[in-house]
Amino acid sequence: MHRVYKFNFHNLNWAITEFGVASNKLQTPPSRHERLHPAESQQHQRKCNVMYELSICLTRIVELVALETPEAFTQNDINMGRLAEILIFLLSRTTTGKEAKNFENLLALDIIALDKITRMAIFSPVAGIIINLHPDKNMYRLAKYIASTGGFQLEIFQYLLNFSWEKAGKDVDEKMKNSVKILADFVQDLQVEMDSLHKKEEEQGTRTEESEESLCSICCSAELDTKFIPCGHRSCNRCIKRHMLNNHKCFFCNAHIESIEQENK
């Protein structure tokens, strides 16, 4: 199961990245010594469409899993962590801010071949993932993972909430209103988590060398709580589990890992 989700996450990450590359090439003015051949321009347009449609399809798969088997995320730290990362990755490139400027400029291009590229197409499955996880009351847990993930910005989720969802249908029915309410609750949970993290940082103040040494050297945020057997090197449980999906050698000494042992805190 881990390998299936890892495959989908990796391919989704690749697809949205390649979409950005093709989009950027369409918008980059040719130098005075070069002219973009019409056939080359059409190739970039086709790539934009293919990569974007692939991104949507892969995101829909994640949405379906969140609907049919939410425990695949809610009962698995690795999958929940990857889900948090991929949601941030998608929204940071399609909502607002520096990373999303490329997407905004693409939408402004007057190219008929790209008219199927819209925010609605990608926002719908992203919102669906959040909404599908809500009934099991695991939404707060997802918010916690997202708020503690590198690259998190509350603004990108506020953008998702404030999007013109009435465009999804002719009428804003009760189901749509309920979905928007769930998104609003989710953004509020993100705010709570963010405030909690900031408060914790303020209480801790300037870290001593001893406290810094207790942090995982991989993510630099979680506490050291798991060690490799037999070498004894330590990291946080989340980083170690992620690492062992692809590699069974120690981060630090390259020794073969026979097992891991989580320390009781």
N, C-alpha and C positions, 0 to 999 in steps of 0.2 A: 504493500500500500504506500509506504514512504516513497518508493522509487517512482510510482505512478504520479504522485503529486509533485515530486521533485522534477520529473520530466515536464509536466505541464507548466510549472512555475518558471523553469528555465527557458522553455520555448516562448512563454508569454513575455518574459523579460527581453528575450532576443528579438521578438517580433516588434514590440513597441520601440526598441532601440533602433532597429533597421528602418522602421517607419520614420523616425526622427531624422535619420541620415538622409533618406531619400527626399524628405520634405525640405531639409536644409539645402540640398543640391538644387532643388527647383527654385529656391529663393535667392541663391547666391549669384549675383550679377557676373557675367563672364568678363574676363579682362579684355582690354582693347585689342589684344593679339589673338583672342579666341572668341569664337561664336558657338553657342550651343546649337548643335544640329537638331532639326525638328525631330528626327528619329530618336535622338538621345533624350530630348525633352519628354517625348511620349514614353520612353522607357522608365524614366524617373516617375512619371505620373502613374504608370502601371504598377510600379513597385510600391508607391505610396498607397494605392488602393488595396493591393494584395496584402501588404503588411498590416494595414489598418483592419481589414476584414478578418485576417488571421488573429489579430489581437482581440477583436471582439468575440470571435468564436471561442478562443481559449478562455476568455474571461467568463463567457456564458457557461463553459464547462465547470469552472470554479463555482459559479452561482448555483448550478444544478446540484453539485456535491453539497454545498451549504444548505440546500433545500432538502435533499433526500437523506443525506447522512451527515448532519451537522457535527456529530461526535468525531468525525474525521479531523476536525479542527479543534473543537471545544475540549476534547480529551487527549489532545496531542500537542505538546509544547512546540515541537519543531514545525508542524504544519501551521499552527497559529502564528508563530513568529514569521514564517515565510509569507503567510497571508497578509499580515500587517505590513511587511516590506513591499509587497506587490501593490497593495492599495495605495500606499504613499507614492510609489513609483509612477503608477498610472495617473493619479490626480495631480501630482506635481508637474507633470508634462502636458496636462490638458486643462488646467484651471486658470491660475493666475500666478504672476511672478516671473522671474527671469527665465526659469526653465520652460515655462509655458509660452513664452513669446514666439517661439518657432511655430507652435500650433496655431496661435492667434493670427500670425501673418499668413499661414497657409489658408485659413478660412477666408481671409480677405482677398485671396487671389481669384480673379475672374476666369476660372477654368472649369468648364462644364464637366470634364472627365472626373473632377474631384468633388462633385456636388453631393455625393453620398457620405462624405467625411463630415461628421457632425459631432458635437459634444453629446447630444442625446444618445447617440449610438453606444458610446463608451460609458456614459454616466448611468444608464439604465441597469446594466448588469452589476456595476459597482454598488449602486444603491440596493439592488436585489440581494447581493451577498450580505450586506449589513442587516437588511430586513429579515432575511431567511434565518439568521442566527439569533434574532431577537426572541422568538417564542420560548426558547429554552433558557432564557434569562442569562445567556452567556455574552450578551452585548457588552456588559460592563467589563468582562474579561478581555474582549477584543479591544475595547477602548484603552485598557491598561497596557496591552501589548503595543498598540499603535503609539500611544503617548511616550513610551519608553524606547521607541525605535529611532535610530539616527535618521535625520532628514525630516522628522515630523514637523509640520506647521499647521496650526489650527485653521489658518485661513483657507487652506485647500478644501477642508471638509465643510467649512462655512459656505464656500462657493458652491459645493455640491448641494447643500441644503437650500440655498437661496436661488438655485437654478429655476428657470421657468418650467416647472413640471406640468403645467397645464397644456404644454405643447404635446404631451404624450397622448392626449385624447381630446375629443371635442368638449367633454364635460369633466369637471373636477368632481368625481363621485366620492362616496364615503370611503371606498377602498383607497383611493388616491390620497385623501385627507389623512387617513390612518397611517399610510406609508410615510408621508411627510412628517407626521408627528413622531414616528419612530426615528427618523433621521434627526429630528430636532432633539430628541432625548439622547441620541448617540453623541451629537455635538456637545451637548451639555455635560455628558459623562467625560468626554475628552477634555473639556475645560476643567472639570473637577480633578481629573488625573494630572493634568498639566500643573494646576495650582498646588497639588499635593507634592509633586516632584520638586517644584520651586521652593516650597516651604521646607522640605527636607534638606535641600541644598543650603538654604539660609541657616537652618539650625546647626548643620554640620560645620558651616563656616569654612575657613581655610583648612584643607586636609593636612594632617601631619604625615610625615614620611611613613609612619607605621600604618596609618589607615590607607594610604595609597598602595602600599604593598599588599593589602588585603583584597584589592580589586583584580579582576580578571585582566590579564595583559592583552587579551584578544579584543574584547569589546570595550574595555576600560569603563564599565558601568556596573556590572553585576559583581557580587562578592565571590571569592574563591570558595567553592563548596564541594568540588568533585576532583578526585585524583585518578590518574592512570595507574593501572596495575600491570606490570610490576615496577615500573620506573619511579612512581610516586610523584611525578610532576602534577601540578594542580591548575585548574581553570574553573570557569563556571559551568554548571551542568548544561545550560543551553548551548554554549559554544562547543562543548565536547560532543554532545549528541549530534549537532549539525556537522561537525568535523568527521564523525565516524560514519556518516552516510556515504562518504567517498573515500575515506582513508582510515586505516587501522594502525597508523604510526603516530607516536607522540609528537605534538607541536614542537617541542623543545630539543629532544635528544634523538628523535627518529627511531626510538625503540618500538618494537612491535607491541601493540596493546592487547593484552589477554582479557582484560575486563576493566570496568570503571567502578569506583566506589564513591557514593555520595555521603558527605559528612553530615551528621546531625547537628543542626544549629539550635 
